[in-house]
Amino acid sequence: MSEAPPLSSFCQRLGHSFKDQSLLLQALTHASAATNKNHDNQRLEFLGDRILGLVISQALFEADPSAREGQLAPRFNALVRKEACAEVAAEIDLGSALRLGRSEMRSGGRRKLALLGDAMEAVLAAVYLDAGFAATQTLILRLWGDRITEAESRADDPKSALQEWAQARTLLPPAYTDIKRTGPDHQPVFIVEASLTSGEAARGEAASKKAAQVKAATALLAQLKEKK
């Protein structure tokens, strides 16, 4: 297993002092470095994802009382997706504190978006188990900061979000295929399919190819979130 700096330095960057250091150690341990005595962070990641979702849902709900569900959903997805978690993780240099196996470390694991995003969620769960919901909520709102107020603009570009999702998992960029064009020339309807090399695909329908691509990307992002 790779060596990492003392946990105290990471706690300072995170802004939380753990009563139970074992929770943080588990949150920072990737499966490649897990042993019988030191479990990996996958279970904590599962819990942290749900806690993050609740906190962000409430924050968006309270930030814009006039927003409808159709407006809140893409903002939510922009804030809780793996790439957003990885951005926050990078800001507090979580990568330097990760416990990785030798092969994962050699392949650049400390910089991989997927690993950083998973570990960030696991750390949130560790804070929750260590100090409760209120402390975790305060931590999330501080770390996510302006992202919450800027969520509307971030959610407006689903094609970029889908490309970031693919890149974080070392997949090729999404492909957009023209499926069908119907209607008269003055009022056409385009159907476009967005697809990933991992097999997932979704379609969008609109009055222009560009708008149909955006709808397809939005539908595929929603599909990917449901599968998580």
Secondary structure as a PSIPRED ss2 file (coil, helix, strand):
# PSIPRED VFORMAT (PSIPRED V4.0)

   1 M C   1.000  0.000  0.000
   2 S C   1.000  0.000  0.000
   3 E C   1.000  0.000  0.000
   4 A C   1.000  0.000  0.000
   5 P C   1.000  0.000  0.000
   6 P C   1.000  0.000  0.000
   7 L H   0.000  1.000  0.000
   8 S H   0.000  1.000  0.000
   9 S H   0.000  1.000  0.000
  10 F H   0.000  1.000  0.000
  11 C H   0.000  1.000  0.000
  12 Q H   0.000  1.000  0.000
  13 R H   0.000  1.000  0.000
  14 L H   0.000  1.000  0.000
  15 G C   1.000  0.000  0.000
  16 H C   1.000  0.000  0.000
  17 S C   1.000  0.000  0.000
  18 F C   1.000  0.000  0.000
  19 K C   1.000  0.000  0.000
  20 D C   1.000  0.000  0.000
  21 Q H   0.000  1.000  0.000
  22 S H   0.000  1.000  0.000
  23 L H   0.000  1.000  0.000
  24 L H   0.000  1.000  0.000
  25 L H   0.000  1.000  0.000
  26 Q H   0.000  1.000  0.000
  27 A H   0.000  1.000  0.000
  28 L C   1.000  0.000  0.000
  29 T E   0.000  0.000  1.000
  30 H C   1.000  0.000  0.000
  31 A H   0.000  1.000  0.000
  32 S H   0.000  1.000  0.000
  33 A H   0.000  1.000  0.000
  34 A C   1.000  0.000  0.000
  35 T C   1.000  0.000  0.000
  36 N C   1.000  0.000  0.000
  37 K C   1.000  0.000  0.000
  38 N C   1.000  0.000  0.000
  39 H C   1.000  0.000  0.000
  40 D C   1.000  0.000  0.000
  41 N C   1.000  0.000  0.000
  42 Q H   0.000  1.000  0.000
  43 R H   0.000  1.000  0.000
  44 L H   0.000  1.000  0.000
  45 E H   0.000  1.000  0.000
  46 F H   0.000  1.000  0.000
  47 L H   0.000  1.000  0.000
  48 G H   0.000  1.000  0.000
  49 D H   0.000  1.000  0.000
  50 R H   0.000  1.000  0.000
  51 I H   0.000  1.000  0.000
  52 L H   0.000  1.000  0.000
  53 G H   0.000  1.000  0.000
  54 L H   0.000  1.000  0.000
  55 V H   0.000  1.000  0.000
  56 I H   0.000  1.000  0.000
  57 S H   0.000  1.000  0.000
  58 Q H   0.000  1.000  0.000
  59 A H   0.000  1.000  0.000
  60 L H   0.000  1.000  0.000
  61 F H   0.000  1.000  0.000
  62 E H   0.000  1.000  0.000
  63 A H   0.000  1.000  0.000
  64 D C   1.000  0.000  0.000
  65 P C   1.000  0.000  0.000
  66 S C   1.000  0.000  0.000
  67 A C   1.000  0.000  0.000
  68 R C   1.000  0.000  0.000
  69 E H   0.000  1.000  0.000
  70 G H   0.000  1.000  0.000
  71 Q H   0.000  1.000  0.000
  72 L H   0.000  1.000  0.000
  73 A H   0.000  1.000  0.000
  74 P H   0.000  1.000  0.000
  75 R H   0.000  1.000  0.000
  76 F H   0.000  1.000  0.000
  77 N H   0.000  1.000  0.000
  78 A H   0.000  1.000  0.000
  79 L H   0.000  1.000  0.000
  80 V H   0.000  1.000  0.000
  81 R C   1.000  0.000  0.000
  82 K H   0.000  1.000  0.000
  83 E H   0.000  1.000  0.000
  84 A H   0.000  1.000  0.000
  85 C H   0.000  1.000  0.000
  86 A H   0.000  1.000  0.000
  87 E H   0.000  1.000  0.000
  88 V H   0.000  1.000  0.000
  89 A H   0.000  1.000  0.000
  90 A H   0.000  1.000  0.000
  91 E H   0.000  1.000  0.000
  92 I C   1.000  0.000  0.000
  93 D C   1.000  0.000  0.000
  94 L H   0.000  1.000  0.000
  95 G H   0.000  1.000  0.000
  96 S H   0.000  1.000  0.000
  97 A H   0.000  1.000  0.000
  98 L C   1.000  0.000  0.000
  99 R E   0.000  0.000  1.000
 100 L C   1.000  0.000  0.000
 101 G C   1.000  0.000  0.000
 102 R H   0.000  1.000  0.000
 103 S H   0.000  1.000  0.000
 104 E H   0.000  1.000  0.000
 105 M H   0.000  1.000  0.000
 106 R H   0.000  1.000  0.000
 107 S C   1.000  0.000  0.000
 108 G C   1.000  0.000  0.000
 109 G H   0.000  1.000  0.000
 110 R H   0.000  1.000  0.000
 111 R H   0.000  1.000  0.000
 112 K C   1.000  0.000  0.000
 113 L H   0.000  1.000  0.000
 114 A H   0.000  1.000  0.000
 115 L H   0.000  1.000  0.000
 116 L H   0.000  1.000  0.000
 117 G H   0.000  1.000  0.000
 118 D H   0.000  1.000  0.000
 119 A H   0.000  1.000  0.000
 120 M H   0.000  1.000  0.000
 121 E H   0.000  1.000  0.000
 122 A H   0.000  1.000  0.000
 123 V H   0.000  1.000  0.000
 124 L H   0.000  1.000  0.000
 125 A H   0.000  1.000  0.000
 126 A H   0.000  1.000  0.000
 127 V H   0.000  1.000  0.000
 128 Y H   0.000  1.000  0.000
 129 L H   0.000  1.000  0.000
 130 D H   0.000  1.000  0.000
 131 A H   0.000  1.000  0.000
 132 G C   1.000  0.000  0.000
 133 F H   0.000  1.000  0.000
 134 A H   0.000  1.000  0.000
 135 A H   0.000  1.000  0.000
 136 T H   0.000  1.000  0.000
 137 Q H   0.000  1.000  0.000
 138 T H   0.000  1.000  0.000
 139 L H   0.000  1.000  0.000
 140 I H   0.000  1.000  0.000
 141 L H   0.000  1.000  0.000
 142 R H   0.000  1.000  0.000
 143 L H   0.000  1.000  0.000
 144 W H   0.000  1.000  0.000
 145 G C   1.000  0.000  0.000
 146 D H   0.000  1.000  0.000
 147 R H   0.000  1.000  0.000
 148 I H   0.000  1.000  0.000
 149 T H   0.000  1.000  0.000
 150 E C   1.000  0.000  0.000
 151 A H   0.000  1.000  0.000
 152 E H   0.000  1.000  0.000
 153 S H   0.000  1.000  0.000
 154 R H   0.000  1.000  0.000
 155 A C   1.000  0.000  0.000
 156 D C   1.000  0.000  0.000
 157 D C   1.000  0.000  0.000
 158 P H   0.000  1.000  0.000
 159 K H   0.000  1.000  0.000
 160 S H   0.000  1.000  0.000
 161 A H   0.000  1.000  0.000
 162 L H   0.000  1.000  0.000
 163 Q H   0.000  1.000  0.000
 164 E H   0.000  1.000  0.000
 165 W H   0.000  1.000  0.000
 166 A H   0.000  1.000  0.000
 167 Q H   0.000  1.000  0.000
 168 A H   0.000  1.000  0.000
 169 R C   1.000  0.000  0.000
 170 T C   1.000  0.000  0.000
 171 L C   1.000  0.000  0.000
 172 L C   1.000  0.000  0.000
 173 P C   1.000  0.000  0.000
 174 P C   1.000  0.000  0.000
 175 A E   0.000  0.000  1.000
 176 Y E   0.000  0.000  1.000
 177 T E   0.000  0.000  1.000
 178 D E   0.000  0.000  1.000
 179 I E   0.000  0.000  1.000
 180 K E   0.000  0.000  1.000
 181 R E   0.000  0.000  1.000
 182 T E   0.000  0.000  1.000
 183 G C   1.000  0.000  0.000
 184 P C   1.000  0.000  0.000
 185 D C   1.000  0.000  0.000
 186 H C   1.000  0.000  0.000
 187 Q C   1.000  0.000  0.000
 188 P C   1.000  0.000  0.000
 189 V E   0.000  0.000  1.000
 190 F E   0.000  0.000  1.000
 191 I E   0.000  0.000  1.000
 192 V E   0.000  0.000  1.000
 193 E E   0.000  0.000  1.000
 194 A E   0.000  0.000  1.000
 195 S E   0.000  0.000  1.000
 196 L C   1.000  0.000  0.000
 197 T C   1.000  0.000  0.000
 198 S C   1.000  0.000  0.000
 199 G C   1.000  0.000  0.000
 200 E C   1.000  0.000  0.000
 201 A E   0.000  0.000  1.000
 202 A E   0.000  0.000  1.000
 203 R E   0.000  0.000  1.000
 204 G E   0.000  0.000  1.000
 205 E E   0.000  0.000  1.000
 206 A E   0.000  0.000  1.000
 207 A C   1.000  0.000  0.000
 208 S C   1.000  0.000  0.000
 209 K H   0.000  1.000  0.000
 210 K H   0.000  1.000  0.000
 211 A H   0.000  1.000  0.000
 212 A H   0.000  1.000  0.000
 213 Q H   0.000  1.000  0.000
 214 V H   0.000  1.000  0.000
 215 K H   0.000  1.000  0.000
 216 A H   0.000  1.000  0.000
 217 A H   0.000  1.000  0.000
 218 T H   0.000  1.000  0.000
 219 A H   0.000  1.000  0.000
 220 L H   0.000  1.000  0.000
 221 L H   0.000  1.000  0.000
 222 A H   0.000  1.000  0.000
 223 Q H   0.000  1.000  0.000
 224 L H   0.000  1.000  0.000
 225 K H   0.000  1.000  0.000
 226 E H   0.000  1.000  0.000
 227 K H   0.000  1.000  0.000
 228 K C   1.000  0.000  0.000
